[in-house]
Amino acid sequence: MPDQKQFTRAEVAARNSKEDAVFVIHNHVYDVTPFLDEHPGGHEVLLRAAGADASEDFDDIGHSLDAKELMKKYQIGEVVPEEHVEVAKREYQWEDVKHESGDGQWLTWRLPLILGVVASLTWLYFQ
């Protein structure tokens, strides 16, 4: 988008109502006011983000390529370069995943196994 309008974060923060819903995603400014009633997640989701930086929320949801393409229609500018914020991409490693231990772990495989055995024995008994 050549010659995009520049917005300060304060200007975006002032536009946080149902009549004027604007937010930032990755330093791009979007006016989603006309999209409020069409958003699949409901207008409340967009209104909660209005006036703020919604980059993390947008990324966490995992929007489709179609949704990302549709966003271009609502882009009205970008944040002034002095106020750009780089959102670090989350990187997950296997070591970060916590494994259950103790009493709760038996539910992961033992409970279904026991239920399967009981169901099989019940079926055999009544046959």
Secondary structure, DSSP 8 states (H G I E B T S, - for coil): -TT-EEE-HHHHHT-EETTEEEEEETTEEEE-GGGTTT-TT-HHHHHHHTTSB-HHHHHHHT--HHHHHHHGGGEEEEE-GGG----------GGGS----GGGGHHHHHHHHHHHHHHHHHHHHH-
